[in-house]
């Protein structure tokens, strides 16, 4: 047999190497573009010189994959493989565009270079299951059973909210309630800590995993309704205070339920949002802390009820009391000037007796009048003046008894013009056109100063000529208007802040002014309140007499909400812990027995 020349051997080896390099090059392109691993199996002669003998050696070239190349052992060699040429390798120029002769035969198994890979069609993920719940929620909102007993405004807000919602449901996931929903449910369960009753809210279990769309929709709506009810209650909406008593004139500003839904949906955490709905007033928080402490100490239910009732009253107050304001607390018989949350001045007051109770309301003080005239209010005319004016003359005379007018130096005006009271037939005159005015002086019932904050009750703070009333612990006397012990000082503090007036200027107005009004540059809110429990930042509570019997009215209105919260803290058998109290100032203290002493007239 003729031995192959060295050139022939080297040519065969070079061709084999070039073929392997070409395979790796093509494999790289396939890997980069098609992102899958492949292999090419070729039979190489065991020795170039023995090519004619048919003895071959199988070599598997594994094409790398960009993601995760399979092991060489995992690739099986195909049954037939193309033979590498033994001729000299082509030049690089000729390799750039291989001819059809260079392609493997049709029946050769080359994976996957023999055909373009099939294009993989990526399936779009199915929409989350809870996205379809919104449609079911819209349907369930019309369910009679769900609507029964629900607040009409809440239902209308839910209809509007979900009508506009295009994304997934607010609280549900495919696995049940979201983490934010669970936080909201947990917070609703802590309502007792805020003076509300947790059993007032129908709340689904935080761990509930309703499987059907109907069950998920109902669970979401139950949570929505509980949240909206909580928001309303946190703002004082458990009852309407103006319906409780004719002397309570406090208009609630309840949150818009649609706004509540929008805000809690955008909130970072639902539980923090719910807590933010409660009053921000310092006194509310102090009473709340006192409530928690009293419960922990096992205080009696009536004591807890007193705290709960007064917390509720803070929910009726305006959210913004003002940077500067005046607070008149009727049961405390005190008036305070507050600036930036700190009391800068306080004074004793006298309030109206129960039949002429001082009303509870808020209005803006606009002016302070020195040495004012007094225009007799309608109640005094009807109950005190007119009976005396119509009683004169006896059996044989039609004349009236005008002595009462002289006694109090009252001037009579008819449609604003002075008239002689002796020429008026008091039994026939149109009293709507009559007014009685008392000029300034030592007998003027308004004293030296009056503070005007226009309101429908015709009530305002003023001085009094009955200074002895201020020495009493229980200062309940006369008609509706609060009377101030030291009106000159009170006016001085307000006017110094408002327009820089000095004490000398105030003293001059007190001495020489005649119905002299000083208009305030900035109106000052006046909050007439009725708090029978006042807490300090040390957790001590001072209890004041319920002089108008309003605590019982509020307790009754709140009903089981207050009772359930108070009873839940009933002390163990044999245990009795009194509500902590703060010792009142000596010059204003009413006699107290035990914890809840009542200082009534």
Secondary structure as UniProt FT lines:
FT   HELIX           6..34
FT   STRAND          38..45
FT   HELIX           48..53
FT   STRAND          56..63
FT   HELIX           72..74
FT   HELIX           92..96
FT   HELIX           100..102
FT   TURN            106..107
FT   TURN            112..114
FT   HELIX           129..132
FT   HELIX           133..140
FT   TURN            141..142
FT   HELIX           144..147
FT   TURN            148..149
FT   HELIX           152..164
FT   STRAND          172..173
FT   TURN            174..175
FT   STRAND          176..177
FT   HELIX           179..188
FT   TURN            189..190
FT   HELIX           191..194
FT   HELIX           198..200
FT   TURN            206..207
FT   HELIX           213..234
FT   TURN            235..238
FT   HELIX           241..243
FT   TURN            246..247
FT   HELIX           257..266
FT   HELIX           270..275
FT   TURN            276..277
FT   HELIX           282..296
FT   TURN            297..298
FT   HELIX           301..315
FT   STRAND          324..329
FT   HELIX           330..332
FT   STRAND          334..339
FT   TURN            340..341
FT   STRAND          342..351
FT   HELIX           354..356
FT   STRAND          360..370
FT   STRAND          374..375
FT   HELIX           378..380
FT   HELIX           381..385
FT   HELIX           386..389
FT   TURN            390..396
FT   HELIX           403..407
FT   TURN            408..409
FT   STRAND          410..414
FT   TURN            415..416
FT   STRAND          417..418
FT   HELIX           421..423
FT   TURN            426..428
FT   HELIX           431..433
FT   STRAND          434..438
FT   TURN            442..443
FT   TURN            445..448
FT   STRAND          449..452
FT   TURN            456..457
FT   STRAND          461..462
FT   HELIX           467..471
FT   STRAND          483..484
FT   TURN            485..486
FT   HELIX           487..499
FT   HELIX           503..512
FT   STRAND          516..529
FT   STRAND          533..535
FT   TURN            537..538
FT   STRAND          541..543
FT   TURN            547..548
FT   HELIX           551..558
FT   HELIX           560..567
FT   TURN            568..569
FT   TURN            573..574
FT   TURN            586..588
//
